[in-house]
Amino acid sequence: MVGAGVVGLSCGIRLLESGYPTRIVSRDVSPNTVSDIAAAWWYPFLAEPVEKTTRWSIETYNELLRLKREFQLDFITMRRGIEYLLEPCAPPKWSDGISHFRVLNQVEVIEGYKSGWEIEAPVIEMAHYLQWLMERFLVLGGDFRESFISSLSDVEGELVVNCTGLGARELCNDEEVVPVRGQIIYIEQDPGFGRFDQRPENLIYTIPRRDVTVLGGTAQKGDWHGEVRESDTKEILEKCSMLWPELDRSKIVGKAVGLRPSRSEVRLEADRSSDRMVIHNYGHGGAGVTLSWGCADEVVALVSRLK
Ligand SMILES: Cc1cc2nc3c(=O)[nH]c(=O)nc-3n(C[C@H](O)[C@H](O)[C@H](O)COP(=O)(O)OP(=O)(O)OC[C@H]3O[C@@H](n4cnc5c(N)ncnc54)[C@H](O)[C@@H]3O)c2cc1C
């Protein structure tokens, strides 16, 4: 396997649990992956195709709750969040699959919006979660090597699973993979519940974690700038103050930037074009955490069909 972000580690664990000896080779590990920057709120954002991402996200929702229960993972918390909408629209297809979904009453809709809904979903603290995933992978007997791969044909093994995120652009010569730049701000203030406007062109979110609340955001397609931009900081704070007027700027404790691995559709398929089978699993956009376990299960299903 190649890649040790949330997508690769989840796949590695599932393959080991299914009895396949697995090695992960990766250039970066936590805390240096895009997955470390994820906020991370369960929500199928910026990932297609909808029919598949709906299924993968519900499977992941259930798995995150199971892991929390079974391994007492206190860095996964269930939080309420309200999404505000400019126009009333039908509930998303995933709404049936989660523990709490409610359309807002008109009196609950804030100025500037016409509608909205409240959901309850897992919030994952990625620094702890990625460390736990790696430990679990190793405890199950997984092998890990830190190395850069310039060609998939250099990877040893009967079968290769490619979870390289944005790296797939170069590794697979896949120009469909593009960065969607995300900048966030950390603040030590709890808004009580999350607030969201998930339109990519005007992305706003406040995601309460145990340690900090994550304020966002930006979704800048094709932007490779990996550093914080003060103009974005200013805009994020202005946008978040609209949804959360009590926001106290003196409690800001950090900022970060990550490049989401975006693609017109998540590429999850078996590729038989070379002498050895490759299963690609990349291009999860703004929802790699949200889709991780559903995709990992699909990878295992593909592997078992090929065996
Ligand atoms: C600001 C921000 C907020 C976000 N919030 C959320 C959220 O709330 N919820 C959510 O679900 N998602 C969120 N996301 C999206 C999420 O972070 C990504 O979808 C996810 O991290 C993708 O995971 P990945 O494992 O595919 O990629 P990565 O984490 O980038 O991992 C890719 C791995 O492949 C390795 N690799 C790449 N190329 C090579 C190579 N040639 N050789 C060896 N190794 C290689 C890398 O070193 C790395 O280990 C957010 C993203 C950003 C930027």
The ligand as an ORCA input file, in Angstrom:
! r2SCAN-3c Opt
* xyz 0 1
  C      -8.828     22.733      6.111
  C      -9.347     21.341      5.876
  C     -10.427     20.883      6.615
  C     -10.941     19.608      6.388
  N     -11.979     19.175      7.156
  C     -12.491     17.939      6.946
  C     -13.568     17.475      7.740
  O     -14.045     18.181      8.622
  N     -14.064     16.232      7.484
  C     -13.537     15.416      6.504
  O     -14.011     14.303      6.308
  N     -12.496     15.840      5.748
  C     -11.977     17.072      5.929
  N     -10.945     17.524      5.150
  C     -10.491     16.690      4.013
  C      -9.509     15.623      4.442
  O      -8.451     16.211      5.146
  C      -8.970     14.888      3.206
  O     -10.017     14.449      2.378
  C      -8.168     13.667      3.670
  O      -7.151     14.059      4.543
  C      -7.576     12.896      2.505
  O      -6.904     11.809      3.058
  P      -5.820     10.984      2.255
  O      -5.354      9.906      3.154
  O      -6.375     10.635      0.923
  O      -4.670     12.054      1.949
  P      -3.400     12.527      2.814
  O      -3.733     12.765      4.219
  O      -2.790     13.634      2.031
  O      -2.462     11.268      2.751
  C      -1.770     10.906      1.572
  C      -0.582     10.064      1.952
  O       0.064      9.617      0.773
  C       1.457      9.846      0.894
  N       2.020      9.986     -0.448
  C       1.569     10.787     -1.444
  N       2.341     10.634     -2.541
  C       3.296      9.724     -2.205
  C       4.375      9.135     -2.904
  N       4.638      9.428     -4.194
  N       5.164      8.222     -2.259
  C       4.917      7.895     -0.985
  N       3.889      8.421     -0.282
  C       3.092      9.313     -0.884
  C       1.553     11.105      1.726
  O       2.848     11.233      2.272
  C       0.464     10.828      2.754
  O       0.955      9.994      3.777
  C     -10.374     18.779      5.379
  C      -9.270     19.231      4.659
  C      -8.756     20.500      4.899
  C      -7.552     20.956      4.117
*
